[in-house]
Amino acid sequence: MKEELWHRRHAVQIVSALPEDPEDALAVLRLAMQLVTGFLAGSEAPKPAPVIVLAKRFEP
């Protein structure tokens, strides 16, 4: 994927919100990567639930 200017702008916005300590900032970025790969990338359409039909013979 080619990096665009808007990618850099978003990166600057994210970095400006990080803690000042480099170790803390990297920990936050690692957790953010987990959220992106687990939550955003894993957002497949939910599979439909199986349908179960209970049929009973009707006798008047």
C-alpha positions in Angstrom: 0.0 0.0 0.0 1.3 3.4 -0.9 1.6 5.9 1.9 -0.4 9.0 1.1 -0.2 12.5 2.8 -3.4 11.8 4.7 -1.7 8.7 6.2 1.1 10.9 7.5 -1.4 13.5 8.8 -3.3 10.8 10.8 0.0 9.5 12.1 1.0 12.9 13.4 -2.4 13.2 15.1 -2.0 9.9 16.8 1.6 10.6 17.9 0.6 13.9 19.4 -1.8 12.0 21.7 0.8 9.5 22.9 2.6 9.6 26.3 5.9 11.4 26.4 7.8 8.4 27.6 9.0 6.4 24.6 8.4 3.0 26.3 4.8 4.0 27.2 4.2 5.4 23.8 5.4 2.1 22.2 3.2 0.1 24.5 0.2 2.1 23.5 1.1 1.6 19.8 1.4 -2.1 20.3 -2.0 -2.3 21.9 -3.4 -0.1 19.1 -2.0 -2.6 16.5 -3.7 -5.4 18.3 -7.0 -3.5 18.1 -6.6 -2.8 14.4 -5.6 -6.3 13.5 -8.2 -8.0 15.8 -11.1 -5.7 15.6 -11.0 -3.7 12.4 -9.3 -6.3 10.1 -11.4 -9.1 11.5 -14.7 -7.4 10.7 -16.1 -9.9 8.4 -19.8 -10.0 7.8 -21.5 -12.1 10.5 -22.5 -15.5 9.4 -26.2 -16.2 9.5 -27.4 -18.4 12.3 -28.6 -21.8 11.3 -32.3 -22.1 10.9 -34.1 -24.9 12.7 -37.7 -25.7 11.8 -39.9 -27.8 14.0 -42.7 -29.4 12.1 -45.5 -31.2 13.7 -48.3 -32.9 12.0 -51.6 -31.1 12.6 -54.6 -33.4 13.4 -58.0 -31.7 14.0 
